[in-house]
Amino acid sequence: MKAEEKKFYDFIMDRTKSDHQEDMKHLLAELMERKSTNKLDKMYLMSVVPRALSYLDPDSVNEVKKVVSEFSAKL
């Protein structure tokens, strides 16, 4: 995992509800796999956003949305 990806991963995990840590780990692993195989696109991201948001602490949702938006703009 590249340094930027690790920073993104840690950022998301730090804001994930404790009872959804494993779910988020799997989702992020899938994201990183798709990114490394050039299969990560905006349509896929849009399809997983509702699930990812449900794993987050409610107080962190807006902050995470902003960072994910910036991350996806780099695609």
N, C-alpha and C positions, 0 to 999 in steps of 0.2 A: 504494500500500500504506500503510495506516494505521500509526502509530507502534507500536501494540501488536502488529499483525501482523508488522511488520518485526522487532520484538524476538523474537517467537516463531520466525520464520523463521531469524534469525541463531542463536538458541539451538539449534535442531535441526541446522542446517548445521554448526555448530561441533562437533557430536557425531556426525557422519556419517562413515563410513569413506571414505577418499580415493577408493577405486575405485567408490563408489556416489554420489558427489556429484551427478552428472547425473540419476541415477534419483530421488534425493530432491528435487532442484529441480523435476522434472516432477510428482512427487507433491504437493509443497507448492503448486505453481501450481494444480493441480487442486483442492486443498482450498480455496484462497483464492477460486477461481472459483465453486465451489459455495457458499461462504459468502456471496459478494457477490450470488448469485442466489437465496438462501434455499433451496438444495438440499442444504445440509450438515446431516446429521442423525446421530444416534448409530448407526443401523444401517450407514450408509455408513462411518463412522469404524471401527466394529468390523470391517468387511470389509477395510479397508486396513492395520489395525494390524500383522498378521503381516508384511506386506511391508515396512512402514516400519521395524519393529524389526530386520529382517534387514539393513537398510542402516546401522544404528547401530554405533558402537564398543561392544563388549560391556560395557565398564566404565561406559557411560553409560545403559544400558537402563533401570535402575530410576529414575534421575533423570528421564529423559524420560517414562516412564510416569506419574510423578506430575504433571508439568507438563501433559501431554496430558489427563489426567483432570480437572485443574482447568479447562483450556481448554474441554473438551467439556461440563463442568457449566454453563458460561455460555450454552450453546445454548438 
